[in-house]
Amino acid sequence: MSNTQIYLHNLAEDHLRGIGNSSQLRDFIDQLASNPDTVGDYRLPDPRGRVIEVKIIGRQALLFFKDPFANIIKILEIRNVEAA
């Protein structure tokens, strides 16, 4: 089992609480804690040069990045996405 900490930004936490059925998102967050090498469906660079992982789960996009030196995964945002 990993000792990686998960940090959930306040806005992401508020969004998670507002979702009716958040079990899939919570399962993925648990998966991140137990397997920090999990990657998203897409990767985006941010202005600081970090790689932001984007995981699409149902109609939600979960944006996170790994800080291996601090042994932490930061969940920055959860966004609603529209079907194409």
FIDO-821532 format. One record per residue: residue number from 1; x, y, z of N, C-alpha, C in turn. Coordinates in steps of 0.2 Angstrom, whole numbers. Layout:
// residues N
(NUM, (X, Y, Z), (X, Y, Z), (X, Y, Z)) ...
//
This chain:
// residues 84
(1, (4, -6, 0), (0, 0, 0), (4, 6, 0)) (2, (2, 11, -4), (6, 17, -4), (5, 22, 2)) (3, (10, 26, 3), (9, 31, 8), (8, 38, 5)) (4, (6, 38, -1), (4, 45, -4), (-2, 48, -1)) (5, (-1, 54, 0), (-7, 58, 2), (-11, 61, -3)) (6, (-17, 62, -3), (-21, 65, -8), (-24, 72, -5)) (7, (-22, 77, -8), (-25, 84, -7), (-30, 86, -11)) (8, (-36, 87, -9), (-42, 89, -13), (-43, 97, -12)) (9, (-42, 101, -17), (-43, 108, -17), (-50, 109, -14)) (10, (-51, 115, -11), (-58, 117, -8), (-63, 117, -13)) (11, (-62, 120, -19), (-67, 120, -24), (-68, 113, -27)) (12, (-63, 109, -28), (-65, 102, -30), (-69, 98, -25)) (13, (-67, 99, -19), (-71, 96, -13), (-78, 98, -13)) (14, (-80, 105, -14), (-86, 107, -15), (-90, 104, -21)) (15, (-87, 104, -26), (-90, 101, -32), (-92, 94, -31)) (16, (-87, 90, -28), (-88, 83, -27), (-94, 82, -22)) (17, (-95, 86, -17), (-101, 86, -13), (-107, 87, -16)) (18, (-107, 92, -21), (-113, 94, -25), (-115, 89, -30)) (19, (-111, 84, -32), (-113, 79, -37), (-117, 73, -33)) (20, (-123, 72, -37), (-128, 67, -34), (-125, 60, -33)) (21, (-122, 57, -38), (-119, 50, -37), (-111, 51, -39)) (22, (-107, 52, -33), (-100, 53, -34), (-96, 47, -33)) (23, (-99, 41, -33), (-96, 35, -31), (-90, 33, -36)) (24, (-91, 34, -42), (-86, 33, -47), (-80, 38, -46)) (25, (-81, 44, -45), (-76, 49, -43), (-72, 47, -37)) (26, (-76, 45, -32), (-73, 43, -25), (-68, 37, -26)) (27, (-71, 32, -30), (-67, 26, -31), (-60, 28, -35)) (28, (-61, 32, -40), (-54, 34, -43), (-50, 38, -38)) (29, (-52, 42, -34), (-48, 45, -29), (-45, 40, -24)) (30, (-48, 35, -22), (-46, 30, -18), (-40, 26, -22)) (31, (-41, 25, -29), (-36, 22, -33), (-30, 26, -33)) (32, (-31, 32, -34), (-25, 37, -34), (-21, 36, -27)) (33, (-24, 35, -22), (-21, 35, -15), (-17, 28, -15)) (34, (-20, 23, -18), (-17, 16, -17), (-12, 15, -23)) (35, (-13, 18, -29), (-8, 18, -34), (-7, 24, -37)) (36, (-2, 28, -34), (0, 35, -37), (2, 35, -44)) (37, (4, 30, -47), (6, 30, -54), (1, 30, -59)) (38, (-5, 30, -56), (-11, 30, -61), (-11, 37, -65)) (39, (-12, 36, -71), (-12, 42, -76), (-19, 43, -78)) (40, (-20, 49, -80), (-27, 51, -83), (-28, 49, -90)) (41, (-33, 52, -93), (-34, 50, -100), (-31, 55, -105)) (42, (-29, 61, -102), (-26, 66, -106), (-21, 70, -101)) (43, (-16, 73, -104), (-11, 77, -100), (-11, 84, -103)) (44, (-10, 89, -99), (-10, 96, -101), (-4, 99, -97)) (45, (0, 103, -100), (6, 107, -96), (3, 113, -93)) (46, (5, 115, -87), (3, 121, -85), (8, 126, -85)) (47, (7, 132, -84), (12, 137, -84), (19, 136, -80)) (48, (18, 132, -75), (24, 131, -71), (28, 125, -73)) (49, (26, 122, -79), (29, 116, -82), (27, 109, -79)) (50, (22, 109, -74), (19, 103, -71), (15, 100, -77)) (51, (14, 93, -76), (10, 89, -80), (3, 88, -77)) (52, (-2, 91, -79), (-9, 90, -76), (-12, 85, -79)) (53, (-14, 80, -76), (-18, 74, -78), (-25, 75, -78)) (54, (-28, 73, -83), (-36, 74, -84), (-39, 67, -85)) (55, (-43, 66, -80), (-47, 59, -80), (-54, 61, -81)) (56, (-57, 58, -86), (-64, 59, -88), (-68, 53, -84)) (57, (-72, 54, -80), (-77, 49, -77), (-84, 51, -78)) (58, (-87, 48, -82), (-94, 50, -83), (-95, 57, -86)) (59, (-98, 61, -83), (-99, 68, -86), (-94, 73, -82)) (60, (-89, 70, -78), (-85, 74, -74), (-77, 74, -77)) (61, (-74, 79, -77), (-66, 79, -78), (-63, 80, -71)) (62, (-58, 76, -69), (-55, 77, -63), (-48, 79, -65)) (63, (-45, 85, -63), (-39, 87, -65), (-34, 87, -59)) (64, (-28, 83, -60), (-24, 82, -54), (-17, 82, -56)) (65, (-12, 83, -52), (-5, 82, -53), (-2, 79, -47)) (66, (4, 75, -49), (8, 72, -44), (14, 76, -42)) (67, (15, 76, -36), (22, 79, -33), (25, 73, -30)) (68, (30, 70, -34), (33, 64, -31), (38, 66, -25)) (69, (41, 72, -25), (45, 74, -20), (42, 75, -13)) (70, (36, 77, -13), (32, 78, -7), (27, 72, -6)) (71, (27, 67, -10), (23, 61, -10), (16, 63, -9)) (72, (14, 67, -14), (7, 70, -13), (4, 70, -20)) (73, (-3, 69, -21), (-7, 70, -27), (-12, 76, -25)) (74, (-11, 81, -29), (-16, 86, -28), (-22, 86, -33)) (75, (-28, 86, -31), (-33, 86, -35), (-35, 94, -36)) (76, (-34, 97, -41), (-35, 104, -42), (-42, 106, -44)) (77, (-46, 102, -48), (-52, 104, -50), (-56, 98, -52)) (78, (-63, 98, -52), (-68, 94, -55), (-72, 98, -59)) (79, (-73, 96, -65), (-77, 100, -70), (-82, 96, -73)) (80, (-88, 99, -74), (-93, 96, -78), (-91, 96, -85)) (81, (-92, 91, -89), (-91, 90, -96), (-97, 89, -100)) (82, (-98, 91, -106), (-103, 90, -110), (-102, 84, -115)) (83, (-107, 80, -116), (-106, 75, -121), (-105, 78, -128)) (84, (-101, 75, -132), (-100, 78, -139), (-106, 76, -144)) 
//
